[in-house]
């Protein structure tokens, strides 16, 4: 049983190349169809995210398809020279399994501990199932990958320590300030990547009433449409600052966009508190605003301190998480090796049961003529069953215990020879 993976990720592949390698959902479907036509006996899952393009492959045949064939297939699909795709990670066997486990539990992510990757892994497997390139073995692998990710989430603090500024701002600051978000008026100032990330965290927290204001109204509209939110022109900024419960500002302005005196005028006669998360560098809100009553202002420096503490906490959890991945990888490979012994074990049991039934029938026929009771007949049947199980237990236990060693294949071959089992 052979596993392999070809990976173009942020670790070894430049972003401009990853952009050229990215697959839309339709393109991903087309690639899987090509794989099925070219390698009909193999299984394949395509994982495509903003930071990685990976092909996971399983085949009963040794070293087929080769990783070079997978690279050629991707290169041909994107009409690129295959040599341009050599900046990739190529793994096989247990290392390929371990890599998927590391990816699924976010230990291989750009931001270790981010939670979106597991859902992306599941979606990739489901897409492969729909396109008939994933079957029994991929099901076992990806089911175990999900279990490993859950185990790490439950047994370590890797995913409980936020390390990006937007995640800390929402998950560790705003959630302490507000009990709920679905009834809050939220203003997002800016429409760049940080604002996009912040929106995702806010939505996960239950926020619904969000308005985006940006100097470029078209950019605000584009971002708003992607999340089904509302965009408003820059000229209405004061109006939305006045009514907001939560303000998140992420612009690239070279100086303050909201000064102290201006903010005082905007919030006149407002009797509810406001939380301001100023994630911009340089800052968007004049620091003196923090001294106003019912106004709580956090700058990116405040949040960065929390990020740094969380990074250190995650580092301390890293060895424990890696150990779990190693344990689960070994267990999965051992289970796969032992399951590969299944046909031989079934034939051995069938052979033993056939002999048992023949000898039991011969004995019972003889004893029945001497007045054998039904109770004694049952006891003899149970005794023969126990005898067969006890005789088979040592060789089968040896196979199970040596599933992770080089002796496994030799033991399996010896079992076939000793009991004259033909596969």
C-alpha positions in Angstrom: 0.0 0.0 0.0 1.6 3.2 -1.2 0.8 6.8 -0.1 2.4 9.9 -1.7 1.9 13.6 -1.8 3.2 16.5 -3.9 2.9 19.9 -2.2 3.4 23.4 -3.4 3.0 25.5 -0.3 4.2 28.7 1.4 7.2 26.7 2.8 9.0 26.2 -0.5 7.0 27.7 -3.3 6.9 31.5 -4.0 3.5 33.1 -4.0 3.6 34.1 -7.7 4.0 30.4 -8.6 1.3 29.3 -6.1 -1.1 31.9 -7.8 -0.4 30.3 -11.2 -1.0 26.8 -9.7 -4.3 27.6 -8.0 -7.4 25.7 -9.1 -10.9 27.1 -9.2 -13.6 24.6 -8.2 -14.3 23.8 -11.9 -10.6 23.4 -12.6 -10.2 21.1 -9.6 -13.0 18.9 -10.9 -11.3 18.8 -14.3 -7.9 17.8 -12.8 -9.5 15.0 -10.8 -11.2 13.7 -14.0 -7.9 13.7 -15.8 -6.4 11.8 -12.9 -9.1 9.2 -12.9 -8.7 8.7 -16.7 -4.9 8.4 -16.4 -4.6 6.4 -13.2 -7.9 4.5 -12.9 -6.7 2.1 -10.2 -5.4 4.9 -7.9 -7.1 7.3 -5.5 -6.4 11.0 -5.3 -7.5 14.1 -3.3 -6.6 17.7 -4.4 -6.2 20.2 -1.6 -6.2 23.8 -2.8 -6.0 26.8 -0.4 -4.5 30.2 -0.5 -1.2 28.9 0.8 -1.0 25.5 -0.7 -1.8 23.2 -3.7 -1.3 19.5 -2.8 -2.1 16.1 -4.4 -2.6 13.2 -2.1 -2.4 9.8 -3.9 -2.9 6.2 -2.9 -2.1 3.1 -5.0 -1.8 -0.6 -4.3 1.0 -0.6 -6.9 4.5 0.3 -5.7 5.6 3.8 -6.7 2.7 4.3 -9.1 1.9 6.9 -10.1 5.3 8.5 -9.6 5.4 12.0 -8.1 7.1 13.1 -11.4 3.9 12.0 -13.2 1.8 14.0 -10.9 3.9 17.1 -11.4 3.7 16.6 -15.2 -0.1 16.3 -15.0 -0.4 19.6 -13.1 2.1 21.3 -15.4 0.2 20.2 -18.4 -3.1 21.3 -17.0 -1.8 24.8 -16.3 0.2 24.9 -19.6 3.5 25.4 -17.6 6.9 23.8 -18.1 7.2 20.9 -15.6 10.7 22.2 -14.6 9.0 25.3 -13.2 7.1 23.1 -10.7 10.1 21.5 -9.1 10.0 23.8 -6.1 7.7 21.4 -4.3 7.7 18.9 -1.5 7.5 15.2 -2.5 6.8 12.6 0.2 5.8 9.0 0.2 4.8 6.3 2.7 4.4 7.2 6.3 5.9 10.7 5.7 3.0 11.5 3.3 0.5 10.4 5.9 2.2 12.4 8.6 2.2 15.5 6.3 -1.6 15.3 5.9 -2.0 15.0 9.7 0.3 18.1 10.2 -1.8 20.0 7.6 -5.2 19.0 9.0 -4.3 20.1 12.6 -2.7 23.4 11.3 0.8 22.6 12.4 2.0 23.2 8.8 0.0 26.4 8.4 1.4 29.9 7.9 -0.4 30.8 11.2 -0.1 27.7 13.4 -3.3 26.9 15.1 -5.7 28.5 12.6 -8.9 26.6 12.4 -10.0 27.1 8.8 -7.7 24.4 7.3 -9.6 21.4 8.7 -12.8 22.4 7.0 -10.8 22.9 3.7 -9.3 19.4 4.1 -12.8 17.9 4.5 -14.1 19.8 1.5 -11.2 18.6 -0.6 -11.9 15.0 0.4 -15.7 15.4 -0.3 -14.9 16.9 -3.8 -12.7 13.9 -4.5 -15.5 11.5 -3.5 -18.0 13.4 -5.8 -15.5 13.0 -8.7 -14.9 9.4 -7.9 -11.1 9.7 -7.2 -11.4 8.9 -3.5 -12.5 5.5 -2.1 -11.9 3.2 0.8 -8.3 4.1 1.5 -8.7 7.8 1.2 -11.7 7.6 3.5 -9.6 5.9 6.1 -6.8 8.4 5.8 -9.0 11.6 5.9 -11.2 10.3 8.6 -8.1 9.7 10.7 -6.7 13.1 9.8 -9.9 14.7 11.2 -9.6 12.6 14.4 -6.0 13.7 14.8 -6.9 17.4 14.4 -9.7 17.0 17.0 -7.3 15.2 19.4 -4.8 18.1 19.1 -7.5 20.7 19.6 -8.7 18.9 22.7 -5.3 17.9 24.3 -3.2 21.0 23.5 -3.6 24.8 23.5 -2.4 25.1 19.9 -5.7 26.4 18.6 -6.8 28.3 21.8 -4.0 30.9 21.6 -4.7 33.5 18.9 -1.6 34.9 17.2 -2.8 37.3 14.5 -3.9 40.8 15.4 -7.4 40.5 14.1 -8.0 37.2 15.8 -6.8 38.6 19.1 -8.8 41.7 18.6 -12.1 39.8 18.2 -11.5 36.6 20.1 -9.8 37.9 23.2 -10.7 41.6 23.4 -14.2 42.1 21.8 -15.6 38.9 23.2 -14.7 40.0 26.7 -16.3 43.4 26.1 -19.6 42.1 24.5 -21.7 39.1 25.6 -23.2 38.8 22.1 -22.6 40.4 18.7 -25.7 39.8 16.7 -27.4 42.9 18.1 -24.4 45.2 17.8 -23.8 48.0 15.3 -20.3 47.3 13.9 -18.3 49.7 11.7 -15.3 48.5 9.7 -13.1 51.4 8.4 -10.9 50.1 5.6 -11.3 47.3 3.1 -7.9 45.5 2.9 -6.7 42.1 4.0 -6.8 42.8 7.7 -10.4 44.0 7.4 -11.3 40.9 5.5 -9.8 38.7 8.2 -11.6 40.7 10.9 -14.9 40.2 9.2 -14.5 36.4 9.2 -13.8 36.4 13.0 -16.7 38.7 13.6 -19.1 36.4 11.6 -17.8 33.4 13.5 -18.7 35.3 16.7 -22.2 35.9 15.5 -22.0 39.5 14.2 -24.5 40.4 11.5 -25.0 44.1 11.4 -21.7 45.3 9.9 -21.1 48.3 7.7 -17.9 48.9 5.7 -16.6 52.4 5.0 -13.5 53.0 2.8 -12.0 55.9 0.9 -12.4 53.8 -2.2 -16.1 53.2 -2.3 -15.8 50.6 -5.1 -13.4 48.6 -2.9 -15.8 48.8 0.0 -18.6 47.5 -2.2 -16.5 44.7 -3.5 -15.6 43.5 0.0 -19.2 44.0 1.3 -20.7 41.9 -1.6 -18.3 39.0 -0.8 -19.8 38.8 2.7 -23.3 40.1 2.0 -22.7 43.2 4.1 -23.4 46.9 3.6 -20.9 49.5 2.1 -21.3 53.2 2.6 -19.3 56.2 1.1 -16.5 57.9 3.1 -18.6 61.0 3.4 -20.9 59.1 5.9 -18.1 58.0 8.2 -19.1 60.4 11.0 -22.7 59.2 11.0 -21.6 55.6 11.5 -19.0 56.4 14.1 -21.7 58.1 16.1 -24.0 55.1 16.2 -21.4 52.2 16.4 -21.1 49.9 19.3 -17.8 48.4 17.9 -15.4 50.1 15.5 -12.6 48.3 13.8 -10.2 50.5 11.8 -7.6 49.1 9.4 -6.8 51.9 7.0 -3.3 52.7 5.6 -3.7 56.4 6.2 -0.5 58.3 7.0 -2.1 60.2 9.9 -5.1 60.1 12.2 -8.4 59.9 10.5 -10.3 60.7 13.7 -9.0 63.4 16.1 -10.0 63.8 19.7 -12.1 67.0 19.4 -13.7 65.7 16.2 -14.6 62.4 18.0 -16.1 64.3 20.9 -18.4 66.2 18.5 -19.4 63.0 16.7 -20.4 61.2 19.9 -22.2 64.0 21.6 -25.4 62.9 23.3 -24.6 59.2 22.7 -25.3 57.3 26.0 -23.9 53.9 25.1 -20.3 52.7 25.3 -18.1 52.1 22.2 -15.2 49.7 21.8 -12.6 50.9 19.2 -10.0 48.4 17.8 -7.5 50.5 16.0 -5.5 47.9 14.0 -3.9 50.4 11.7 -0.2 51.3 11.5 0.1 54.3 11.7 -2.9 54.6 14.1 -6.3 55.9 12.8 -7.6 57.2 16.1 -5.9 59.8 18.2 -4.7 58.1 21.5 -6.4 60.8 23.7 -9.8 59.4 22.7 -9.1 56.5 25.1 -9.5 59.0 28.0 -13.1 59.8 27.1 -15.9 58.3 29.2 -17.6 55.2 27.8 -14.9 54.9 25.2 -12.5 52.0 25.1 -9.6 52.3 22.6 -7.1 49.5 21.8 -4.2 50.1 19.5 -2.3 47.4 17.5 0.5 47.7 20.1 -1.9 46.6 22.9 -2.9 43.6 20.8 0.6 42.7 19.8 1.5 42.1 23.4 -1.2 39.5 23.6 -0.1 38.0 20.3 3.5 37.6 21.6 2.3 35.9 24.8 0.1 33.5 22.8 3.0 32.7 20.4 5.2 31.7 23.3 2.3 29.6 24.7 1.9 27.9 21.4 5.6 27.1 21.2 5.4 25.4 24.5 2.6 23.2 23.1 4.3 22.4 19.9 6.3 19.3 21.1 3.2 17.8 22.6 1.2 18.3 19.3 4.0 16.9 17.2 4.2 13.8 19.4 0.5 13.2 18.9 1.0 13.4 15.1 3.9 10.9 15.3 1.8 8.5 17.5 -1.2 8.7 15.2 0.9 8.3 12.1 2.5 5.1 13.4 -0.8 3.8 14.6 -2.4 4.5 11.2 0.4 2.8 9.2 0.4 -0.2 11.6 -3.4 -0.5 11.2 -3.0 -0.3 7.4 -0.3 -3.0 7.4 -2.4 -5.3 9.6 -5.5 -4.7 7.5 -3.4 -5.7 4.5 -3.0 -9.1 6.2 -6.8 -9.4 6.2 -7.2 -11.8 3.2 -4.6 -14.2 4.6 -6.1 -14.1 8.1 -9.6 -14.7 6.7 -8.4 -17.7 4.7 -6.5 -19.1 7.7 -9.7 -18.8 9.9 -11.8 -20.3 7.1 -9.4 -23.2 6.8 -9.3 -23.8 10.6 -13.1 -23.6 10.8 -13.5 -26.1 8.0 -11.3 -28.6 9.7 -13.0 -27.9 13.0 -16.5 -28.5 11.6 -15.4 -31.8 9.9 -13.8 -33.1 13.1 -16.6 -31.9 15.3 -19.2 -33.6 13.0 -17.3 -36.8 13.0 -17.1 -36.8 16.8 -20.7 -35.8 17.4 -22.0 -38.5 15.0 -20.1 -41.1 16.9 -21.2 -39.9 20.3 -24.9 -39.4 19.4 -25.2 -43.1 18.9 -24.1 -43.5 22.5 -26.8 -41.2 23.8 -25.1 -37.7 23.7 -27.3 -35.1 25.4 -28.0 -31.7 23.7 -26.3 -29.9 26.6 -23.1 -31.9 26.1 -23.2 -31.4 22.4 -23.2 -27.6 22.9 -20.3 -27.9 25.4 -18.3 -29.8 22.8 -19.0 -27.2 20.1 -17.9 -24.4 22.4 -14.7 -26.4 23.4 -13.8 -26.8 19.7 -14.3 -23.0 19.1 -12.1 -22.1 22.0 -9.5 -24.6 20.9 -9.3 -23.0 17.4 -9.2 -19.5 18.8 -6.4 -20.3 21.2 -4.4 -22.0 18.5 -4.7 -19.0 16.1 -4.2 -16.4 18.7 -0.3 -16.5 18.9 0.4 -16.2 15.2 -2.2 -13.5 14.7 -1.0 -11.6 17.8 2.6 -11.7 16.4 1.3 -10.2 13.1 -0.4 -7.4 15.0 2.5 -6.7 17.4 5.0 -6.6 14.5 2.9 -4.5 12.1 5.3 -1.6 12.6 8.5 -3.6 12.0 10.4 -5.0 9.0 9.5 -8.5 10.2 5.8 -8.1 9.3 6.1 -9.1 5.7 8.3 -12.1 6.7 5.8 -13.3 9.3 3.0 -13.0 6.9 4.9 -15.0 4.3 5.8 -17.6 6.9 2.2 -17.9 7.9 1.1 -18.5 4.3 3.8 -21.2 3.8 3.2 -23.0 7.1 -0.5 -23.3 6.7 -0.3 -23.6 2.8 -2.5 -20.6 2.2 -2.7 -19.3 -1.4 -3.7 -15.7 -2.0 
